[in-house]
Amino acid sequence: MEVSYFPGCTLKQTARNFEISAISSCKLLGLDLTELSRWNCCGTVYSLSTDDSMHHLAPIRNLIRVQEDGFKEVVTLCSMCYNTLKQANELMKKEPDRLKKMNDFMYREEDYIPDVEVYHLVTYIKERLGYEKVRELVKQPLTGLKVAVYYGCLLLRPDSIKLDDRENPMIMEDLLTALGAEIIDYPFSNECCGSYHTLGQKEIVLNRTNKLITEARRDGADVLVLSCPECDFNLDHRQKDTLEKYPNFQTMPVLYFTQLLNIALGGNLEDCGFELNYIDPLPVLREKGIIK
């Protein structure tokens, strides 16, 4: 099944392990992620100003590209790309006057008709394949691996675009359960990682990383699993700085859900991109007998 795919910027740079593991695992699921023939940055942050149209140009232009390629659906991986594209799309559906203004401004483009649907990959798998189908395709169950699932902010807020219940999300847990993983009760799954404070107020992020990883370890997790490149940077790559500030801090591997999906479906290890994970997950995966 061919699926239109919007990668976004980070998946071509620091989050390449997210993209390559997603493409590989989707092939094993029978999904062919077809990258948009042309795309630009999603806009990064959805504008909260009611009179701000300029910040909606970038996501809507990408949805025009989906139309140009002949698709009615587009799948994203990055939480921020999903949030930005989805919110802008919902706005165009609700406000025809705003849509007209956008189309008039981008007069060199074809008009956007807001009937494209924006999906996050985990939702697409649930709705198009179902967990039973995923379970049937598992070649290497994640038996014995205790997983803390972390959603962060952008997959669950606002209500108009959330993937699941804001306070008790289970969509990623259900997918990982189908892969054979043991899901732990992790009460911080929907808390913020510190986001862009990592640039100007790093201490805030180090505090959050210490709290979130320490709680996951206390709850019995072997690994933390997520779907956001920025959360991954703060919770994985910032562990070195966190250890320097908090000497008693214990590190933990942080993985994209697609990396575990690829392993469970029998994908090649090199298609997981584990060399880009700051905290090496291979020792834990070997200890559990999931990989050799």
Secondary structure by P-SEA (a helix, b strand, c coil): cbbbbbbcccccccaaaaaaaaaaaaaaaccccccccccccccccccccccccccaaaaaaaaaaaaaacccbbbbccaaaaaaaaaaaaaaaacaaaaaaaaaaacccccccccbbbbcaaaaaaacccaaaaaaacccccccbbbbbbbcccccccccccccccccccaaaaaaaaaccccccccccccccccccccccaaaaaaaaaaaaaaaaaacccbbbbccaaaaaaaccaaaaaaaacccbbbbbbbcaaaaaaaaacccccccccccccccaaaaaaaacccc
